[in-house]
Amino acid sequence: MASAGGADGGVGRLASQRAVVIFGTSNCCMCHAVKTLFSGLGVSWAVHELDKDPRGNEMEKALARMVGRNPPVPAVFIGGKLVGPTDQVMALHLAGKLVPLLRDAGALWL
C-alpha cells in the first residue's frame, strides 16, 4: 500500500480507510449526484475534497492516471478498489450490481 507521499499521492491509503470513499471537489455537481445516490441507499461514505486538501493537486494527478481522464472527479472507491467516475457508478446501479458490491464491501447490511 502506498504511503501518504507515495506515487499515488496517498490515494490508496485514503481509499482503503472506509467501505466507500469519494474523491471530488466541493463544487462538483457530479460528486453531489454520487453522494446523493449513496445516501439514498443508506450508505455511509467518506469524501476527500481535492480543492480543500493541501495534497489535492498531487492526488488529482494520481487519480487522473488511475481513472484515465482529467478531471478525474468524482472518483469512487468501494472496498478499497476503484469503481470509477459517475458513469461507472450509475451503470453498476442500473445493472443491479452496485448494491451487491456495497454489501460485499460492508457498506450495506440489508
N, C-alpha and C positions, 0 to 999 in steps of 0.2 A: 504494500500500500504506500502511496506517495506521502511524503512529509508535507508540512504546510508550505514549504518553499520549493516543493518538487516540480517536476516538469509539467504537471497538470495544474499548477497554481494552487494546490490544496483542494481541488475539486473532489478528488477521490475520497479524501478523508471526510470532508463535509457531507458528501453524498451518502456515505455509509453510516452516518450518525442517527438517522431516523428512517422509518419504513418508506416515507415519501418525502423527497426533497425537490424543491423547485428553485432553479436559478433563474432570476428575472431582473427586471428593473422596476422601480417604483411607479413609473408612468406608462407601463406596457399594458395595453388593453388585452392582448392575448394571454399574458400572465394572469390577469384578473379573471379571464374566462376559465382558465385551467384551475385556479384556486377555487372558483365558484363551483365548478364541476365536482372537485374532490370534497368540498364542504357539503354539497348536496348529497353526496354518497355517504357522508358521515365519517370521512377520513380526516385524521389529524395530520397536517403536513408542516414541514419547516420550509421557510423561504430564505434565500440569500439574495438580497438585492444588490446587484453588482454596482449600481451607481452610488450606493451608500457604504460600500466596503473599501477600505484602503487598498486591498489587493484586487479590486474589481476588474481593472484593466487586464491584469495577468490571468485572472480566472476566465474572463471573456474570450481572450485569445485561445486558451486551452479548450474551452467549450466549443468555440468555432471549429477547431480541428476535430473534436470528437463528433459534433453534430454534422459537420460538413457544410455549414453555411454561416454567413455573417450578416446580421446579428444572429447569435445562436439562441436567443431567449424567446420564450421560456424553454429551458432545458430541464426535463423531468427525469428524475431517477426514482425507481421503485425497487426496494430491496437492494440498494447499492448499485443497481445496474441502470445504465442509460436506456430510457424508453424513447426519448427524443423530444421534439418540439410539439406544439399544439396539434398539428395534423396527425401525428403518430398516436398521440393520446386519444384523440377523438375517433380515429379509425379503430383502435382497440376497443373503445367503448361501444361504438356502433356494431362491431362484430361480436359483442358479448364476451370479450376476452379481458377487459380491464378489471372487472370485479374479481374474477378468479386470480388474476395476477396480484391484486391488492390483498386478497385473502392469504395467498401463499407468502407474501412479504410480511404478514402480521399487521397490516394496516386496517383490516376489517375482520370482525369476528362473527358476523351473521351471514 
